[in-house]
């Protein structure tokens, strides 16, 4: 159950990030966004998808053998926190430098997310006997689907709220959005430690 809960928390984070990324990239610069068009966002997501494919087919199996799923999920979670913190500052860039760094950040963030999701999925499959895997996967997919359903709604609501606080003294606008994403990520990382989760 603990591996299923960790899986659900990271799934919630992943879906909220997915919803927020597109909204943030397409929002006007005066509101803390990038003023990207849907086509520009589509290109970034296509490049990210190709990067994920290469990573999953080549690097993930090797890294999983070296570190194991729990440590690998922790590393990915910890590395994604400073990465998400940098997102609001991408608005200071323009042109090629913005495009290059946004693509690199998107690839790195999505690699982090897929690493965590795959690792927690492996953990929950290893946590039960072979004859119980079907039931465990059914329970985890049902719970994860509920969390993934909440993710876009929560992400959109937080993003909408943040747009109204552009002049706030503490974490204005989109800084608050990415801060809250980081809070969920840190909670997920903390849940990968004992006594909550053990191999």
C-alpha positions as CSV (number, residue, x, y, z in Angstrom):
1,X,0.0,0.0,0.0
2,X,2.8,2.4,0.7
3,X,4.3,2.0,-2.8
4,X,0.8,2.6,-4.2
5,X,0.4,5.8,-2.2
6,X,3.8,7.1,-3.3
7,X,2.9,6.2,-6.9
8,X,-0.4,8.2,-6.5
9,X,1.4,11.2,-5.1
10,X,3.9,11.4,-7.9
11,X,1.1,10.8,-10.5
12,X,-0.8,13.8,-9.0
13,X,2.3,15.9,-9.3
14,X,2.9,14.7,-12.9
15,X,-0.6,15.5,-14.1
16,X,-0.6,18.9,-12.3
17,X,2.7,19.7,-14.0
18,X,1.5,18.7,-17.4
19,X,-1.6,20.9,-17.0
20,X,0.4,23.9,-15.7
21,X,3.2,23.7,-18.2
22,X,1.0,24.4,-21.2
23,X,-1.0,27.1,-19.4
24,X,2.2,28.8,-18.3
25,X,3.9,28.6,-21.6
26,X,1.0,30.1,-23.5
27,X,0.1,32.8,-21.0
28,X,1.3,36.4,-21.8
29,X,4.7,37.6,-20.5
30,X,3.1,40.3,-18.5
31,X,1.4,37.5,-16.5
32,X,4.7,35.6,-16.0
33,X,4.3,33.3,-19.0
34,X,6.3,32.8,-22.2
35,X,3.7,34.0,-24.8
36,X,4.2,30.8,-26.7
37,X,1.6,29.7,-29.2
38,X,0.0,26.2,-29.2
39,X,2.3,25.2,-32.1
40,X,5.4,26.3,-30.1
41,X,4.2,24.2,-27.1
42,X,3.5,21.3,-29.4
43,X,7.1,21.4,-30.7
44,X,8.5,21.5,-27.1
45,X,6.3,18.5,-26.2
46,X,7.4,16.6,-29.3
47,X,11.0,17.1,-28.6
48,X,10.4,16.1,-25.0
49,X,8.6,12.9,-26.2
50,X,11.6,11.9,-28.3
51,X,13.9,12.5,-25.4
52,X,11.8,10.3,-23.2
53,X,11.7,7.6,-25.8
54,X,15.5,7.6,-26.0
55,X,15.9,7.7,-22.2
56,X,13.5,4.9,-21.5
57,X,15.0,2.6,-24.2
58,X,18.6,3.2,-23.4
59,X,19.5,4.8,-20.1
60,X,16.7,3.9,-17.6
61,X,17.4,0.1,-17.6
62,X,21.1,0.7,-16.9
63,X,20.4,3.3,-14.2
64,X,17.8,1.0,-12.5
65,X,20.4,-1.8,-12.3
66,X,23.0,0.5,-10.8
67,X,20.8,2.4,-8.3
68,X,17.7,0.3,-7.8
69,X,14.2,1.8,-8.1
70,X,13.9,3.5,-4.7
71,X,17.2,5.4,-4.9
72,X,16.6,6.2,-8.5
73,X,13.2,7.7,-7.7
74,X,14.7,9.7,-4.9
75,X,17.5,11.1,-7.1
76,X,15.0,12.0,-9.8
77,X,12.7,13.7,-7.3
78,X,15.5,15.7,-5.6
79,X,16.9,16.9,-9.0
80,X,13.5,18.0,-10.2
81,X,13.0,20.4,-7.3
82,X,15.7,22.9,-8.3
83,X,14.7,22.4,-11.9
84,X,11.1,23.4,-11.2
85,X,12.4,26.4,-9.2
86,X,14.1,27.7,-12.3
87,X,11.0,27.7,-14.6
88,X,9.7,31.1,-13.6
89,X,13.1,32.6,-14.5
90,X,12.9,31.3,-18.0
91,X,10.7,34.3,-18.8
92,X,13.8,36.5,-18.7
93,X,15.1,34.8,-21.9
94,X,14.0,35.3,-25.5
95,X,14.8,33.8,-28.9
96,X,17.0,30.8,-29.3
97,X,18.3,30.7,-25.7
98,X,14.7,30.5,-24.4
99,X,13.9,27.8,-26.9
100,X,17.0,25.7,-26.1
101,X,16.7,26.0,-22.3
102,X,13.0,25.4,-22.3
103,X,13.4,22.2,-24.3
104,X,16.3,21.0,-22.1
105,X,14.2,21.8,-18.9
106,X,11.2,20.1,-20.3
107,X,13.1,17.0,-21.3
108,X,14.9,16.9,-17.9
109,X,11.6,17.3,-15.9
110,X,9.8,14.7,-17.9
111,X,12.7,12.3,-17.6
112,X,12.6,12.8,-13.9
113,X,8.8,12.2,-13.8
114,X,8.9,9.1,-15.9
115,X,11.9,7.7,-13.9
116,X,9.9,8.2,-10.7
117,X,6.7,6.7,-12.1
118,X,8.5,3.7,-13.6
119,X,10.5,3.1,-10.4
120,X,7.4,3.2,-8.2
121,X,5.6,0.9,-10.6
122,X,8.4,-1.6,-10.3
123,X,8.4,-1.3,-6.5
124,X,4.7,-2.1,-6.2
125,X,5.1,-5.1,-8.5
126,X,8.0,-6.3,-6.5
127,X,6.1,-5.8,-3.2
128,X,3.6,-8.6,-3.8
129,X,3.8,-12.2,-4.9
130,X,3.3,-13.1,-8.5
131,X,-0.2,-14.4,-8.0
132,X,-1.2,-11.1,-6.4
133,X,0.2,-8.7,-9.0
134,X,-3.0,-8.5,-11.0
135,X,-5.0,-7.4,-7.9
136,X,-2.2,-5.0,-6.8
137,X,-2.0,-3.4,-10.3
138,X,-5.8,-3.1,-10.4
139,X,-5.9,-1.3,-7.0
140,X,-2.9,1.0,-7.9
141,X,-4.3,1.9,-11.4
142,X,-7.7,2.8,-9.8
143,X,-6.1,4.9,-7.1
144,X,-3.7,6.5,-9.6
145,X,-6.5,7.3,-11.9
146,X,-8.3,9.2,-9.2
147,X,-5.2,11.2,-8.4
148,X,-4.6,11.8,-12.1
149,X,-8.2,13.1,-12.4
150,X,-7.6,15.6,-9.6
151,X,-4.2,16.7,-11.0
152,X,-5.4,18.9,-13.9
153,X,-8.2,20.4,-12.0
154,X,-6.0,21.3,-9.1
155,X,-3.2,22.5,-11.4
156,X,-5.6,24.7,-13.4
157,X,-7.2,26.1,-10.2
158,X,-3.8,26.9,-8.7
159,X,-2.6,28.5,-11.9
160,X,-5.7,30.6,-12.2
161,X,-5.3,31.8,-8.6
162,X,-1.7,32.6,-9.1
163,X,-2.5,34.8,-12.1
164,X,-4.4,37.1,-9.8
165,X,-1.5,37.6,-7.4
166,X,1.2,38.9,-9.8
167,X,2.2,41.7,-7.5
168,X,2.2,39.7,-4.2
169,X,5.2,40.3,-1.9
170,X,5.8,36.5,-1.3
171,X,6.1,34.2,-4.3
172,X,4.3,36.3,-6.8
173,X,2.4,34.7,-9.7
174,X,3.9,31.7,-11.3
175,X,6.6,31.4,-8.6
176,X,3.8,30.2,-6.3
177,X,2.6,27.7,-8.8
178,X,6.1,26.1,-9.2
179,X,6.6,26.3,-5.4
180,X,3.4,24.3,-4.8
181,X,4.5,21.7,-7.4
182,X,7.8,21.5,-5.5
183,X,6.0,21.0,-2.2
184,X,4.1,17.9,-3.7
185,X,7.4,16.6,-5.1
186,X,9.2,17.0,-1.8
187,X,6.3,15.2,0.0
188,X,6.6,12.4,-2.5
189,X,10.4,12.1,-2.1
190,X,10.1,12.1,1.7
191,X,7.6,9.2,1.4
192,X,10.3,7.1,-0.3
193,X,12.2,6.9,2.9
194,X,11.8,4.4,5.8
195,X,9.6,3.8,7.7
196,X,7.0,4.7,5.1
197,X,8.5,2.9,2.2
198,X,11.0,0.0,2.2
199,X,12.2,-2.4,-0.5
